[in-house]
Amino acid sequence: MTELTLIRHGETDWNAEQRIQGHLDIPLNAAGLAQAEAIGERFRDIDIDLLVSSDLRRAMQTVAPISRTRELAVLGDARLRERNLGVLQGKTREEAQRSVPDAFEAFRSRAEDAALPGGESLTEFAGRVIDVLTALARRYQGKRIVAVTHGGVLDIAYRHATGMPLAAPRKFPIHNASLNTFRADVSGLELVSWSDVGHLPDKWVMDEV
């Protein structure tokens, strides 16, 4: 049995503004950097066999304190990136609704096979996420894996583990800098714990889509 802990990256200014990031390479803000340090302390005395991260800067900045405290190299993996949201990227929800209403409605309604111009459909994104998590679990059977990634990736992992449909409205939190743990074997993912933010003070706990 493989233990897989997925961590959402720390806060960015765009998270605070509710601006859609997708594949755009946005850095952590001051709060996000502090969250990353708190995560590093959380893992100081925990054994890790593999430390992997999305290659986007906000994820790599979040994983850096874990790497430093554990003296463990980070494997960057573009497959752990957020969903490519194409024409929605860089816009707030209000801006997207005004300027690209059809694409925004496909995103908002979780239309599974609607292709976002310049981006991925929800089905394509889910396939990418499930493929990389399955590959990691199979390659590192019986190991403890920590992966820093994005809110959309966590959304797909939760749904895959619990059998929740892709199109169903989200009714679970996805906090910046949260720890989300699964067990993985050949049959799939089993959810162990969700949205653990015990390492963060209340002022840093923010539910952001």
Secondary structure as UniProt FT lines:
FT   STRAND          2..8
FT   HELIX           13..17
FT   TURN            22..23
FT   HELIX           30..42
FT   TURN            43..45
FT   STRAND          50..53
FT   HELIX           57..70
FT   STRAND          75..76
FT   HELIX           78..80
FT   HELIX           86..88
FT   TURN            89..90
FT   HELIX           93..99
FT   HELIX           101..108
FT   TURN            109..110
FT   TURN            112..113
FT   TURN            117..118
FT   HELIX           122..139
FT   TURN            140..142
FT   STRAND          144..149
FT   HELIX           151..162
FT   TURN            166..167
FT   TURN            176..177
FT   STRAND          179..185
FT   TURN            186..187
FT   STRAND          188..196
FT   TURN            198..199
FT   HELIX           202..204
//
